[in-house]
């Protein structure tokens, strides 16, 4: 089973994605801040991380860098509410596998983004 970590300071977003993706054969973990996310990465070693770029405390970019220090194989999909080309470029330079702009459709996540990332895990 693929392990998936959702990191977003918006708790309803985490809860909704957890319920949705948990029904689709993922073992789902959630975190609402960068420090918690890094603890889960160390302990659970998720295959995929959905990571919000803008969070209080540690930014998504900082968390991305630390995730890649812990586990280079982990696939990180950045989530952003505002498409900031410079931030997206930076995230990709630091090893993000993809990014999606919020709000995004669950169909897009499930049919476009996740299959592409899952192929990278093989």
HUTANOR-V133933 format. One record per run of one state. SS is the DSSP state (a for helix, b for strand, c for the rest). FROM is the first residue (numbers start at 0). LEN is the number of residues. If there is no record, write none. Layout:
BEGIN
{{SS/FROM/LEN} {SS/FROM/LEN}}
END
This chain:
BEGIN
{{c/0/1} {b/1/6} {c/7/3} {a/10/12} {c/22/3} {b/25/6} {c/31/2} {a/33/11} {c/44/3} {b/47/5} {c/52/7} {a/59/11} {c/70/4} {b/74/6} {c/80/4} {a/84/9} {c/93/4} {b/97/4} {c/101/4} {a/105/16} {c/121/1}}
END
